[in-house]
Amino acid sequence: MTTLINDRRDRAADTASAERWNIAQIEALFNLPFNDLIYRAQSVHRQHFDPNAVQLSTLLSVKTGGCAEDCGYCPQSARFHTSIENQDMLSVDAVVAAARAAKHSGATRFCMGAAWRGPKQRDLDQVIAMIGAVRGLGMETCATLGMLKEGQAEQLKSAGLDYYNHNIDTAPDFYGEVISTRTQDDRLDTLGRVRDAGLNVCCGGIVGMGETRASRAALIAQLANMEPYPESVPINNLVQVEGTPLHGTEALDLLEFVRTIACARITMPKAMVRLSAGRQDMPEGIQVLCFLAGANSIFYGEKLLTTGNPDVEADRSLFEKLGLHPLQC
């Protein structure tokens, strides 16, 4: 596992001097004929990865609901009336049991998410215990805990955390339409702390929130121009939950989602591009196009924090049809 992590860091580190992408260039990618875009993305993908290997991650909510933020897509906000029930922090034993089951099903990375603006020290101490226990199973570890204060990223690094997830959500010019309780600069500050601590960065965004294609291009540009760009890039399609402000938003055409995956692959050629939230509502054919467009990571298991995900058997069946195999650490 350590060799793979170091290899990914080395591959991503050389992006500091890589090509800078402006929004117009990425819009031009979006505007390519679909076949040309997919061909280009698959060609880039094959230069850097086994085209038939997909990394499997499992995501567990270790503390659910009651978040003070007002992210318009999130059913865990205390400001919205949704069907999500608040849940206190899980025990280390419960997390280990879930991680062991995920590993048995084929996942190699275990991601732990907590709903709050940012962790207090007592919260962080509990998560640190979880990280050590999950690493003891031989799995990669990832955490998404909100905004980090000075010194907290270093504590997570010392505990053995491999990846920290902190999405920038959307383009800078659209951010205020979705969230008002924090700025995107707040997010970037946390990402800077994560980088400085030597952790791998997992950072992506959400599409289908009513943004324009230009905003999707701006999101990809911002990710691609990070120095270095993230080692892991989750691309989420909005999962609409009744009671959240974005419920009722016009759904994004799924071929536009595939285009977004392709643009992420072309502009961040060495990143793991993850087909993330919203996959449960995608027909198999769309998922196939996403893999063809360069997605080589998925969340694996029946639940993503609080929303649904294709079940394990469905994913195994699809992999068999396509001749795909899990990426092994």
N, C-alpha and C positions, 0 to 999 in steps of 0.2 A: 504493500500500500504506500509506504514512504517513497519508494522509487517512482511510482506513478504520480504522486502529488508533486514531487520535485520536478519531474519531467514536465508536468503541466505548467508549473511556475516558470521554468526555464523557457518554455515555448511562448508563454505570454509576456515574459519580461522584455523580449526583443521588440515588442510593439511600441515601445517608447519612441523609437525612431521610424515607425511605420508611417504609411501614407495617412495624411489627414483628410477627412471626408467633410465636405460642406453639404448643406441641406439640398442645394440644387443638384449635386451629383447623385445623392441618394434618391431624390425625386425622379431623376432620370432612370435610375434602376427600377423603381416602382412602375414607371411608365413603359418599360420594355414589353414587347409581346411576351405573353406568358411562357411560351415554350423556350424563348431565348433566355428569359430570366432563370427558369429552372435549370436549363443546360449550364448556364454560367455558374449558378450556385452549386450544382452537383460536381462540376469540374473543380471548383475551389475545394469543396469538401473532400474529394478524393486525393487531393494533394497533401492533406494533413491527417486524414483519419481512415480507418477501416470503414468502408461505406456500408457495411452490413453489421456493425456493432453499435449497440445502444446502451448507454449507461442508465442504470435503474436506481432511482432514489425513492425513499418512502418518507412522507411528511407526517408528523404527529403534533397536534396541539397539546402542549404541556400545561397551558393555562389559557382558558377560553373566556371570552366576553369581558364586558366591563371596561373597555378601553376608552380613555378620555378624548381620543382624537375623533375627527369628524370626516374621515375618508369616505367619500360618497359611494364607494363600491363595497364597503366592508360591513357585514352583518354583526360584527363583534363590537361596534361602537355603542357606548352607553347612551348616546344621543338618539339612536334610532330604535324603533319598536319592531323587532324581528322575532323569529321563533327560536333564536339561539339562546340557550340558557347559560348563565355564567357558571364557570367551573374553576375551583381553586387549583393550585399547582398540583400536578400529579406526583405521586411518590417515585423515588428512584426505581423501586422494584417494578412498578407499573410500566415505566418507560423502558426498562431493560427487557421486560416480557414482550413489549411491542416491537422493540428492535430485534430481538431474537426471532420473532415470527417473521419480520420483514426479511431478515437474512435468510431464513429457511426458504422463503418464497423467491429469493434470487436478488434482492436489493443489495447493493454494495455501499450505499450512502444513506445515513439516517439523519433526517432534518428535524429539529425541534423548534417549534414556534410558540411564542407567548404574546398574548394580547395586552399590551400596555404601551404607554408613550416611550418608556425606557425603563430598564431594570433598576430597582433599588439594590443596595449591596446584599441584603438578605436574600433577595430573589436570585441575584447572580450566584451566590454561594450554592444555592440548590441546583441551578443549571450546571455549574461547574462539576458537581457530583454526578450529574447525569452524563455529562460529556466523558468523564473518566470511565464510567461504567459501560457506556456504549463502545468506546474505543477498546475496552477490554474484550469485546466480542470480535474484534478484528474488522470493524466497519469504519469507513470514513464518517466524519461528523460535520454537521452544519447546524447553525442556529440562526434564528431570526427573532430578535428580542427588542426591536425598535432602536431608538437613538441611544448611542453610548456616550457616557461621560469620559473625561480624561482618565486614563489608566484602566478602564474596564476592558478594552480590547486586548491589552497586554495580559490581563488575568485570564481571559479566554484562551489566548495563545498558550500561556503556561499550562493551562488545563489540558491541552492537546487538541483544541478545536482546529479543524482543517479549513472550513469555509464559514464565512459570515454572509448571510443574505440580507441585503437592504436595497430594495428596488427604488429607482427614481420615479417610478410610476408612469410618467407621461412627459411630453415636451414642456420646456420651461414656460412657453406662452400659454399653455393650456392648464398648467398645474393649479392655478387659483380657481379654476372652474370645478375642481374635484375636491380640494382640501383647503381649509382655511386655518387650521390649528397649528400648522407648521409650514415652513417654506421649503422649497427644494434645496436651498442652500443648507438648511439644517440637515437634510439627508446627505448632502455632499460632505459636510463636516464629519459625519459619522464614517462615511466611506474613507475619508482621509485617515481617520484614526485606525480603521481596520487595516489599511495598507501599511501605515507606519509601524503597526505591531507585527507585520510579517504574515498576516493571515491571507488566504486566498479569498478573492471577492466573488460573490454571487450577486449579480445585479442585472435587472432587466426592467420590464414595464408591463403595462396593461393596455391593450387596444380594445376598441369597441365601446368606448365611453362617450361617443359623440364627437370625437376629434376628427379633424380632416386628414387627408392623406399627407398634406404638408406637415402636420403635427406628428404623424407617424414617422415621417422621414427625419424630423428634428429629434425625435426620441432616439432613433437608431444612430444619428450623427453624434448625439451627446455620449452615448455609450461607446461608440467606436473611437471617439477622440479622447477617452480617458487614457491616461498614461501610467501603466499599461491598461488596455481595455480589460474588462472582467474575464476571469478564467471560466466562469459559468454565467450564461445569459438566459434566464427564463423569460419566455414570451407568453404572456397570459391573454386569453380572450375573456372579456368580462363575463362573469357568471352573475346574472341578475337575481337578486334576492329581494323578495317583497318586503317593504318597509325601509329599504335604503333609497336615498335620493336618486340613484341611477336606475332603479327599477323602472322599466317601461321605455328605456332608451332604445332607439332603433338598432336592431342587431346588425353587426358588421357582416358583410358578405364574406363567406368563408374562404373564397379564393383570394380575397384581399389579405386575410390572415396568412395564407400560404405565402403570398408575396412578402409579407413582413418577415417571416422566417427566412426566406431566401435572401432578403437584403441584410439581415443580421449575419447570415453565414458569409456573404461576400465581403462585408466590411469588417468582420471579426473572424478571420479564417481559422484561427487556432483555438477559439473558444468552444466550450461545450454549449451548444444551443439547445435549450430545453423547451420541448413542447409541454406547456404547463396547464394552468387552469383553463377550463372550458372544453377539455378534450372529451369529456363524457357526452357532450352534445354534438360531437363531430362524427359524421359517418366514417366508416373505415376508409373510403376512398380519399377523403380529405386528409386523414392521418397519414395515409400512404404518400400523398403529395408533400406533406410536411417533412417526412423522412427523406424524400427525393430532393427536397429543397435544402437539406442540410441539417435538419434537427437530428441530434444524436444523443438525446437524454430525455427521459420522461419521469414524471412522478408515477410510482407504481404502488397500487393498493386502492382500496375502495373509498378513501376519503382524503380530501385535502383540507386540513384544518377543520372547516365546518361545511364544506360543499362536497358534492359527489365526484367520483372519479371512476373510470372503467374498472371492473373487477379484474383480479389477477388472471383468471381463466380466459377472459376475453382477450387480454393482452398476450397471453401465451399462444392463443389460437392465431391471432394476427401475426405474431412473430413467426410462427410456423409457416403460415401462408406466404410470407415475404422472404423467408430464409434469413431472418435477422437473428442475432444472438446477443445475449447480454455482454457488455464490456466488463471484463474481470479486472479487479485490482491486482 
